[in-house]
Amino acid sequence: MFSFFKGNSVSTSELQQKLATKPEVIDVREKTEFASGHISGAKNIPLSKIGSYVNKDKEPVYVICQSGMRSRQAVKKLKAKGINAINVKGGMSAWRGEVRGGKL
């Protein structure tokens, strides 16, 4: 069903392990959702504004939302721009790591 994203997604636990290398994490939820709790260091770029994102480093960008639906849409848009975007499956609903800004 989601074979398009095979190899282009990671679980929340895989992302948590990668955080030690300080990858770029984009949270595509709305500002109020982001403020309620987000991954430390994540940038908030709502899905409606993801088209303006520019990746200068050419490194993988990890994209997260609340459940994984909006992040899949964002990954598709970013890949169309040639950006190495990776979806975080399950989103913040599946995140078990620390959060900043609130409690989930």
C-alpha positions in Angstrom: 0.0 0.0 0.0 2.7 2.5 0.9 5.5 1.0 -1.3 6.2 4.4 -2.7 7.7 5.3 0.8 9.6 2.0 1.2 13.2 3.0 2.1 12.0 6.6 2.5 10.7 6.3 6.0 11.9 5.5 9.5 10.2 4.6 12.8 10.2 7.1 15.7 12.7 4.8 17.5 15.1 4.9 14.5 14.8 8.7 14.4 15.5 8.8 18.2 18.8 6.9 17.6 19.7 9.3 14.7 19.2 12.4 16.9 22.8 12.0 18.3 24.1 13.1 14.8 21.8 16.2 14.9 19.9 15.6 11.7 17.5 18.2 10.4 14.0 17.4 11.6 11.0 19.3 10.2 7.7 19.2 12.0 4.9 20.0 9.5 2.1 20.4 12.1 0.5 23.8 12.7 2.1 26.2 15.1 -0.3 25.5 18.0 0.3 21.7 17.6 4.1 22.3 17.5 3.9 24.4 20.7 2.1 21.7 22.5 5.2 19.5 22.3 7.9 18.8 19.7 11.2 17.1 19.3 14.1 19.2 20.6 15.8 21.0 17.6 12.9 20.4 15.2 12.0 23.2 12.8 8.3 24.0 12.5 7.3 24.4 8.9 3.5 23.8 8.5 2.5 21.6 5.6 0.9 24.6 3.8 4.3 26.3 3.7 6.6 23.3 3.0 6.9 24.4 -0.7 9.2 27.3 0.4 11.6 25.0 2.2 15.2 24.9 0.9 17.7 22.3 2.0 21.1 23.8 1.6 23.1 20.9 3.1 21.7 18.1 0.8 21.6 15.9 3.9 18.5 13.8 4.7 15.7 15.7 6.2 13.4 13.9 8.6 9.7 15.0 8.4 7.3 14.4 11.2 3.6 15.4 12.0 1.1 14.1 14.5 0.3 10.7 12.9 2.3 10.4 9.7 -0.3 11.5 7.1 0.8 15.1 6.6 4.5 14.2 6.8 4.0 11.7 3.9 2.4 14.5 1.9 5.3 16.8 2.8 7.9 14.2 1.8 6.3 13.8 -1.6 6.4 17.6 -2.2 10.0 17.8 -1.0 11.2 14.8 -3.1 9.6 16.5 -6.1 12.0 19.4 -5.4 15.0 17.0 -5.3 15.3 17.1 -1.5 16.3 13.9 0.3 13.2 13.8 2.6 12.4 10.9 4.9 9.0 10.3 6.6 8.8 9.5 10.3 6.2 6.8 10.6 3.6 7.2 13.3 4.5 10.8 13.9 4.4 12.4 17.3 1.6 10.0 18.4 4.3 7.2 18.3 7.1 9.3 19.7 8.4 8.1 23.1 11.4 10.4 23.4 11.6 13.8 25.2 9.5 16.7 24.0 9.9 20.4 24.3 7.1 22.9 24.8 4.5 20.8 26.3 3.3 17.3 27.0 1.9 14.9 24.5 
